[in-house]
Amino acid sequence: MSIQRSSNSPSRSPRTAPCTGLSERDLASAVATLDITLPGTPPGPPSFTGTKLIYDALHPYIPPGPLDIRGPCPGLNTLANHGYLPRIGIATPAQIISAVMEGFNMENGIAKFVTYAAFVVDGNPITDLLSIGRKSVLTGDLADPAIVGGLNTHGVFEGDASTTRLDAYLGNNFELNDGLWNQYLEAPQQAHPPIHRREPRIRLHLPALATLFFKDNRFPKDFWRAPKPSSANGIVQVFTAHPIAPGRNAGKVNSYTVDPNSGSFTNFCALYYNFVNQTVKTLYPNPTGILQRNLAINLGYLYESLPTLPGSTVKCDQLFPYGQV
């Protein structure tokens, strides 16, 4: 999962209503059909953060049914297939944070950051629900220009950076693409070193494990999570050693143009400011009432996770586009 860093307008599902913002009448009409929920408090770090068996009797693999929703993130798909997330594929931010900490031992700060960054643009702030894939009536909907389109939505959180999914311009950006998958499997063998599962000591080559995870969206039978919480430690060093300035193609192949105003993973404050001022405010230019309150609360949760990210030596100024709660 990745936050879009360009200033391109977000893509949205076709609708007939003009993108004029959420009027009080629009909001009142939308709210009348929804189950109004106060945003849940995000969970803190778990009491136990060591290694543990994840594929256990309480979390068997069950393939998704015809109505279950899956999307572009193999990790979330796998957590849903094992019941760490609701198997229907609709969840609250708190459920997603708990699931990635429990299943993958993701560090609490980064879990909250990516969850709330996705939720405020792809989820429904009124019902506190997010689809991990396609747009769903189960989350409820809101008037344009809000999307509430789930993680499949391109251009606000999901971006063209996958080795197993097509770019959105080329078609289906959320289901595994067999052509890309076969290219991965046919890569030189040195790219797939053997690794060990914890117990018993069985040598498995990466393609076998990758097939389970990326294609089948399931854990290996003896999958133990990492022995300590995983975070974004080292990300600044990686991007500094291999810098790629944020930007986009200018309408044709080989026309990559740097965007000097875009944030980056070595400048979290600019990333945060652009995300709030450009992406979020484009989707919610003039919310009122319950929607305004819930957006303000969720953006507060997003901001709270920023100081825990590595490389952030200066605390960013908090933005309050919808006031303080």
N, C-alpha and C positions, 0 to 999 in steps of 0.2 A: 504494500500500500504506500501511496505517495501523495503528497500535497502538490497540486499544480502550482507552479511558480510563475507562469506567464500571466499576462493581463488579458488573454483571450476571453471573450464572453463565454460563460458556461453553456454547454449544450443542454437541451431540455426536450422532454417528450412533446410531440405535437399537440397543441391545444388551440382552441378557437379564441379564447379570451386574450385581449391585448396585454402586453407586459407593462402595465401602468402602475404596479405596486398594489399593496394590500390596503384597500380602503376599509373604513370601519364596517361598511355594509358587507364587503367580501369576507372580512374576518368573522363577523357575527354569523354569517351563513355557514362558514366552514366549521366554526366552533360548535354550532348547534348539532352537528352530526358526529362529533368526536367525543371520546371518553377523555375528559380533561384530567391531566395528571401533573402534580408538582414534580419537577425533576428529582430523581433519586440522588442521594448523596453518594459520590463515588467511593468504592471500598479502598481502604488503606492497605499497606503491605500485609501479607498473611503472616501468621505466627510462625509457621514452618516454611523455610525457603530452601531446603535441601533437596536432594534427589529422591524420587519416588516413582513407583510403577504407575504409568498412566493408562495403559490398556489393561483395565482390571474388570472384575465381575460387575461392578457398578456402572461401567462405561463400555459396554460391548459395541462393536461396530454393527450398525444397521444402515444399509444403503437408503438413500432418500426415497420417499414415496413420490407419487406423481404430483402432489400438491406442495411438497417441501421445496423450499427455495435455497438454491446454492448460487454462488457468484464467482467473482474473479480472484478471490483470495483463498488459495488452497488451505491455509492455516485455519481460517474460520470455517471453511467447509468441513475440514477434518474434525474440528471441535464439535460441530453440529452432528456429524455422523456418529460420534461417540457419546453424545448426550451432555457434553460440557456446556454447550449452548442449547437452547430449545431446538429440537429437531425440525421444527417447522421453518426455521431460518429467519425468524423475527425475534429481536431481542432488545432489551434496554441497554443503555451505555454501561450501567453497573454490572449487568450480566456478562457483557463482552469483556470488561476489565477483569472480572473474576475468572472468566474462562481462560483468557490468555495467560494470566498469572498461574493458574492451577495446571493447565495443560502444557505450557511451554516454559514456565518459570520466568516470564517476562517481568522486568523490573517495574514497580508500580508507577513511577513517574512517566516512563515512555509509554506504558499501557494506557494511562489516562490521556496523554497528549494525542496519540494517534486515534484513540476512540472518539474523543470529543471533536477533533478536527474533522473526522468523517461524519459524525452525528449532526453537527450544526448545519452541514450543507446537504447531506443525503437523507437524514432522518426527519422525524416529525417532532418538533419541540413541544407540541401540545399534548400528544399522546405518550411521549418519551419512548418511542419505538423506532427501530431501524431495521430495514431489510438488508441481509448480507448479500443480496443479489438484486433481482429485478424489482421494479415498482410493484407495490402490493396494496390492495384495499385494506389489508389487515393493519397497516400503519396509520391509515387515514390519509387524507390529502389536504392541500391548501391551495389557495388561488395563486395564479401567476404573479410575480416571476419565481416564486418558490418552486422547487422541483420535487422534493420528497420522493426521489426516484430510486433509493437504495444504492448499494455500492457499485452496481453496474453503470451508473451515470458517469459519463466521461466529461472531464474538463473542470471539475471542482475539487475532487479528491483523487480519484483514480486517474492515472496518466499512462502514457505509452512507454512502459519500461519493463515489459514482461518477456521472458524467454519462452513462455508457453501459451500466451494469448496474443491475438493479432492486435495491431494498432487499430484504434476506433475507426480511422478513415478507411481501413481495408475491410471492415466488416465486424464480425462478432468479437468483441473485446473482453468477453467474460467467461466463455467456455474454452476448455483446453483445445488447442489446434493441433491436429494430428501431424500436419506437415512440420510445424515448429518442434513438436515433440520428437519426431523421428530424427530431425537434424541434431537435436540434443543427444539422443541415444547413439547416433553415428559419429559423434565427436571423438577425437583421439582418446585411446584408452587411458593415457596419462592424466586426462581430465577427470577420470573416475577412479580415484584410489580406493582400495578396500578399506572399510572401517569396521569397527567392532561394536556389536551390541554388548550390553553390560553382562548379562547372564542368560544362558550359557555363553561361553566365549566362541561365538560363531562368526566367521569372517563373511561379510556380505559386501558385494560391490555396490557402489553408489547407485548405478542405474536401477538395481532391484529395489532399493529403498525409495529412490525417487519416483519409481512407478507407483508404489503404494501411496506415497504422499501426494504427488502432483496429479496423477491420473485417477487413482481410486479414492483419494481423499480419506485415507485410513492410516492409523498408526500400525507399525509392526507389532506383532503379538507380545514382544518383550521390550516395549519401548519405555525407557526410563527418562524422565526429563533431566535437564541440565542440573548439575550439583549446586549451582548458585544462580541468582537472578541474572538474566541477560539484559543488557541495555545497549545504548548507543555509544558506549565507551570506545574510543578510537575513531569515531566517524570524522572528527575534525582532522585528525592526522591523515586519514585516507583521502579526504577531499583536498587537503592541502598538498599532498604528494602528487595527486592526479587531478589537478583542477580542471573543471569544465564549467565555464561561466554559464549561468542560466540564460536561456533564449529560446528561439523557435525558428523553424524554416519559414522563409518569406515567400510562400506560395509556389515553390518549385523545389526540385531535388537539388541537394548540395547548395542550399542558400541559407544555411544556419546563421542567424543574426543574434548577437548578444543583446540581452535586455538589461541595461545598466540599472534599472529601477527595481529589478526583481530581487527578492531575498534568496538566501541559499542556506545550506546546512552548516556553513561556517559563519553565517550571520543570522542567528535565530530571531533577533529582534525585527529585522527587515522582513523575514519570512512571516512572522506573527502580524506585523502591521499591515502588510499587503493582503494577507489572508482575511483579516477582519475588515479593513477599509475597502477592499476591492471585491473579494469573492462573497463574503457574508452579506455585506451591505447591498450588493447587487441583487441578491436573492430576497433580502428583507429590507427594502428601503424605508418603509414607514410603518412598522408594526405597532400595534396598540394593545392595551389590556393584557390578557393572559399570554398571548404570543410574545409580546415585548418583555414581560416579566421572565418567562421561561428562557428566552434567548439570552437575556442578561445573566441569568443564573448559569447557563451552560457555558457561556463565554468566560465566566468567572472560573469555572472548573478547568477550562482549557488553559487559562493564564496561570493558574496555580501549579500546573505541571511544568511550565517553562523553566523555572530556576533549577529544576532537577536534571536538566539535560546537560550532557558534557559540552564543554567549550563555551558555556554561557558565563563569562566572568563578570559581566555587567547585567544587572537585573533590568529587564525591559520595563518601560513605563506601561502601565495597564491602560487599555483603551476601554471606554464605556460608551459605545455607540447607542446603546439602548438604556442608558442610565444605570444607577446603582441600586441593588436590592438589599 
